[in-house]
Amino acid sequence: MQTVFLFISGPEIMVILLIVVMVFGADKIPEIARGLGKGIRQVKDATNDIKREIKDSSDNVAIDKDISKNIHKEIKAVKDNIDDLTGPIKRQF
């Protein structure tokens, strides 16, 4: 059973590797691989930073929502108290 990676089979990968060795030479391949590894690591770190920023901002939004709910509860309580106090006055008019 052959493993298919991006629609490329084993023999095709071997041909690509042979061409890479012929073009860059065997001594340059480790440098290229190191450079690719560093690039992939930088992309991964940037992605993790973005994820962390999104998570931190969403946590702050959740805190803001809790504060907003508490404020709305307090405002509603004050309105109810005002209605209780002004109810008899409104009925007289």
C-alpha positions, -999 to 999 in steps of 0.1 A, spaced: 0 0 0 15 33 -11 12 65 9 0 95 -11 12 129 1 -4 158 -18 -11 135 -47 26 127 -51 36 90 -49 69 75 -37 87 74 -71 78 110 -78 92 121 -45 124 103 -53 127 121 -86 121 155 -69 148 147 -43 172 137 -70 166 170 -89 171 189 -56 204 172 -50 216 178 -86 206 215 -85 218 225 -50 244 198 -43 246 175 -13 265 200 9 238 227 5 208 205 14 214 207 52 216 245 50 184 246 30 167 223 55 179 244 84 166 276 67 132 259 60 130 247 96 137 282 109 111 297 86 85 271 96 93 278 133 89 315 128 55 310 112 45 286 140 56 311 166 37 340 149 6 318 146 8 309 183 12 346 192 -19 355 172 -38 327 188 -27 339 223 -37 375 215 -71 364 203 -76 343 234 -65 371 257 -88 396 240 -117 371 242 -110 366 279 -111 404 283 -144 405 264 -158 379 288 -148 400 318 -163 430 301 -196 411 296 -197 401 333 -191 437 343 -218 448 318 -243 423 332 -236 435 368 -241 471 357 -274 462 340 -286 444 371 -278 474 392 -295 498 368 -326 476 368 -326 475 406 -323 513 407 -352 517 382 -373 493 402 -366 513 434 -375 546 416 -407 531 403 -416 519 438 -410 554 452 -427 573 424 -456 549 419 -478 566 444 -468 600 431 -477 590 395 -511 577 406 -520 610 422 -514 629 389 
